[in-house]
Amino acid sequence: MTDSGLLDKKLGVEDGGAGRKSKKKPKGEDAWRPLGPRDPFAMLDALPEKKQQEIQKALHLFALGPSPPRSLQEAERHTYRFWDTQPVRRLKDNATSHGPIVESEAGVRKDPYSLPQGFFWDTLDLNSSSVLRELCALLNDNYTEDDDNTFRHDFSPEYLQWTLQPPNWLTQWHCGVRVSANKKLVGFIAAAPAHLRVYET
């Protein structure tokens, strides 16, 4: 019997002939339970130990990168391809103070990133009622909050002004992308000022 046949037998699925499978009706305590999707962990537990090990070995091959360090000493010797390029503390560092890791201010490009042909950047004037209506339409028609594409916000012009124009806001932080041919607004990103306090800093 094949491995899939063992799993079918364990899950109560029988060969109905001609390559079709029919579900065996459960008996006893399980008779009331509907047939359908099963708990994958229960299905895995139902397999023989050898088969479980084969599946775990196969899953390990798809894991991202090497296995994680198991001790602090192993972690200190480990090479972190991403974090070693970032301005963060290293595990061996002995922190005696707090403050900025890099004293200089973050660099901001003077020239905007280039856009594909047929599009251009536009700084949006949120004090204009027509621009606000255009932005509401863009967000309400295209912005969703979940992966299922079912939950949408209903932004109002008043809400957008309130959230995008807090104290100390700057016009250049309201960046739109428009189509060159008809000036239609097709993209938007914004920023808002924030003041953070870490201990006494």
C-alpha positions in Angstrom: 0.0 0.0 0.0 1.3 3.5 -0.9 2.0 6.1 1.8 -1.1 8.1 0.6 -3.1 4.8 0.9 -1.9 4.5 4.5 -3.0 8.1 5.2 -6.4 7.5 3.5 -7.0 4.3 5.5 -6.0 6.1 8.7 -8.4 8.9 8.0 -11.3 6.6 7.1 -11.2 7.0 3.3 -11.7 3.9 1.1 -11.1 3.3 -2.5 -14.6 3.2 -4.2 -13.2 1.7 -7.4 -12.3 3.2 -10.8 -9.9 5.6 -9.0 -12.7 7.2 -7.0 -12.6 7.6 -3.3 -15.6 7.4 -1.0 -15.8 8.5 2.6 -16.5 5.8 5.2 -19.2 6.8 7.6 -17.8 7.2 11.2 -19.2 4.9 13.9 -19.7 5.4 17.6 -18.7 8.6 19.3 -17.5 10.2 16.0 -20.8 9.5 14.1 -22.0 13.0 14.8 -18.9 14.7 13.5 -19.2 16.1 9.9 -16.9 14.8 7.3 -14.7 17.5 5.8 -11.4 19.3 6.5 -9.4 17.8 9.3 -7.0 19.3 11.7 -3.6 19.0 10.0 -1.8 18.4 13.3 -4.1 15.5 14.0 -3.5 14.1 10.5 0.2 14.4 11.1 -0.1 12.6 14.5 -2.1 9.8 12.8 0.9 8.9 10.5 3.5 6.4 11.5 6.6 7.8 13.3 8.8 7.2 10.3 6.5 9.1 7.9 6.3 12.0 10.4 10.1 12.2 10.4 10.2 12.2 6.6 7.7 15.1 6.5 9.6 17.1 9.1 12.8 16.5 7.2 11.2 17.7 4.0 9.8 20.8 5.8 13.2 21.6 7.2 14.6 21.7 3.6 12.2 24.6 2.9 13.1 26.5 6.1 14.7 29.9 5.5 18.4 29.8 6.1 20.2 27.6 8.7 18.7 26.5 11.9 18.6 29.2 14.6 21.3 29.4 17.3 20.5 27.3 20.4 22.6 29.1 22.9 24.0 32.7 23.6 27.5 31.5 22.7 26.3 30.1 19.4 24.3 33.3 18.7 27.4 35.4 19.3 29.4 33.4 16.8 26.5 33.4 14.2 26.7 35.7 11.1 23.6 37.8 10.7 23.6 38.9 7.0 20.9 41.6 7.6 21.5 42.8 11.1 25.3 43.0 10.7 24.6 45.9 8.2 22.3 47.8 10.5 23.1 50.4 13.2 22.0 48.1 16.1 23.8 46.7 19.2 25.7 43.5 18.7 25.2 40.7 21.2 28.8 41.1 22.5 28.3 44.8 23.1 28.3 45.8 26.8 25.8 48.7 26.9 26.7 51.3 29.6 24.6 54.2 28.3 21.7 55.0 26.0 21.2 57.4 23.1 21.5 57.5 19.3 23.6 54.7 17.8 24.4 57.0 14.9 24.8 60.6 15.8 24.2 62.1 12.4 20.7 62.8 11.1 19.1 60.4 8.6 19.9 61.3 5.0 17.0 62.4 2.9 17.4 62.4 -0.9 17.2 65.9 -2.5 15.9 64.5 -5.8 12.8 62.3 -5.8 12.9 58.7 -7.1 12.1 58.4 -10.7 8.7 57.0 -11.7 7.9 54.9 -14.8 7.1 56.8 -18.0 3.6 58.2 -18.0 3.5 59.1 -14.3 4.7 62.1 -12.2 5.0 63.1 -8.6 2.6 65.7 -7.3 2.5 67.4 -3.9 -1.1 67.5 -2.8 -2.7 70.6 -1.4 -5.0 69.2 1.2 -6.6 72.7 1.7 -8.2 72.3 -1.7 -11.6 70.7 -1.5 -11.3 69.2 -5.0 -7.9 67.5 -4.1 -9.4 66.2 -0.9 -12.4 64.7 -2.8 -9.9 63.1 -5.2 -7.9 61.6 -2.4 -11.0 60.3 -0.7 -12.1 58.6 -3.9 -8.6 57.0 -4.4 -8.4 55.7 -0.9 -12.1 54.6 -0.6 -12.0 52.7 -3.9 -8.6 51.1 -3.6 -7.4 50.9 0.0 -8.3 47.7 1.9 -7.3 46.8 5.4 -7.2 43.0 5.1 -5.8 40.3 2.9 -9.3 39.0 1.9 -10.0 42.4 0.2 -13.3 42.7 2.1 -12.8 45.4 4.8 -12.6 48.9 3.5 -12.4 52.3 5.3 -14.7 55.1 4.4 -12.5 58.2 4.5 -14.1 61.6 4.7 -12.4 64.8 3.7 -12.7 66.0 7.4 -11.0 62.9 8.7 -8.1 63.1 6.1 -7.5 66.8 7.1 -7.5 65.9 10.8 -5.1 62.9 10.4 -2.8 64.3 7.7 -2.5 67.9 9.1 -1.5 67.5 12.7 0.6 70.2 14.4 3.9 70.8 12.6 2.8 69.0 9.4 4.5 69.9 6.1 2.9 70.1 2.7 5.8 68.2 1.0 4.9 65.1 3.1 1.7 64.6 1.1 3.0 62.9 -2.0 0.8 61.9 -4.9 1.4 60.0 -8.1 -0.6 61.1 -11.2 -1.0 59.9 -14.7 0.7 62.2 -17.1 -2.0 61.9 -19.8 -5.1 62.8 -17.7 -3.6 64.0 -14.4 -5.6 61.2 -12.6 -4.4 60.6 -9.0 -3.3 56.9 -8.8 -1.0 56.8 -5.8 -0.5 58.5 -2.4 1.8 58.3 0.6 2.1 60.7 3.5 4.1 61.3 6.7 3.3 62.9 10.0 5.7 64.4 12.6 6.3 62.5 15.8 8.3 63.3 18.9 9.7 60.3 20.8 11.2 60.3 24.3 13.6 57.6 25.5 14.4 58.0 29.2 15.5 61.7 29.5 16.2 62.2 25.8 
